[in-house]
Structure formats: C-alpha cells, structure tokens
Amino acid sequence: MNTGFRLRRSFTTALCLGLSVASPVRAQNSAPDPGNPPKETVVTSHATGTFDVKVTPQPPEDKSADPSLARLSLDKQFHGDLEGSSKGQMLAANTSVKGSAGYVAIERVTGTLLGRKGSFTLQHSGTMTRGTPHLIVSVVPDSGTDELTGLAGTMTIKIENGKHFYDFECALAETH
C-alpha cells in the first residue's frame, strides 16, 4: 500500500469519525397566490435510525495528484425511519496540522422516509479544525421526487463504537 493511499484512508477515517453537528431545519414555501389560497401545510418531522456505509478510495485523476487530496465513493444502507440506500461521491482534503481537514460530498438517497417513497439528494460540507468538527448535511432544494417532492431538512450524523446513526429533521408538505 503506497503512502498516499494510507494517508487518504487514515484521513478519511478520522474525518468521518470526527464530524457531527446539527443544523436547524429550513423549509421554504412559495408565496401564496391571493386568488387561490394554498391547500397544503408544511409539517416538520423527525426521523432517526442507523446506516451502514462503505467508503471506497478512488484513484487520483492523474499520477501527479497531491496526496493530501482524496476522491472517494460512498455506498450507504439506511435503516429505521429512513429505509433505503444511497450512492455518492466525496472529495476530501487533509492538512499538515493534526486534526484539521475538510470534505464535501453529494449522495442520492432512494427509499422510504417516514412511510413516503421517493428519492432526494443530500449535500455534505464538513470541516475539522484541530479536532473540533463542524458538519452540515442538508437536502438539496427541489431534489425530492415522488412522495418526497418538496422535502427540506438537515441530517446529523453520529458515530458511536463504530456504529453510524442519523437524526434527520425534515419538512414535507401535506395536502389538505
């Protein structure tokens, strides 16, 4: 195993284990039409459960790539209030300061959320400053399909004893 690969794998493991921060839910509604009042309300819900994740390092774009940068694929299985799977891509950066790093990722989730079927996209933005993590995982606006159309929300990820947990504050429209 080459040094760059070990560095990326070690960095990725540390970054994934160290990041977890909650963010408030932000649901947006379009302005109501005064001549046609809306017949739906936005309901905020809470979904929790576990997930399994496989993070696979991908080869660098070229042989002269900086070993402090990594590209990885994500493959997840969600259990609990969110039952489904996702596939995604992560870009990560390590620094020379121990405990400082960053990553961004996009993943497409397909399954059932609180009894509603569909898919949606999650966007991750994580940093760790000398061991202090900050992570935002939010639903990409207007990425929901089928019964998850209009989904908004943020997800907190927690890792305890090697097991991954999610806490998903989400908002969906209910038609009346």
Secondary structure, DSSP 8 states (H G I E B T S, - for coil): --HHHHHHHHHHHHHHHH--------------BTTB---EEEEEEEEEEEEEEEEEEE--SSTT--TTEEEEEEEEEEEESEEEEEEEEEEEEE-SSTT-EEEEEEEEEEEEETTEEEEEEEEEEEEEETTEEEEEEEE-TT---GGGTT-EEEEEEEEETTEEEEEEEEEEEEE-
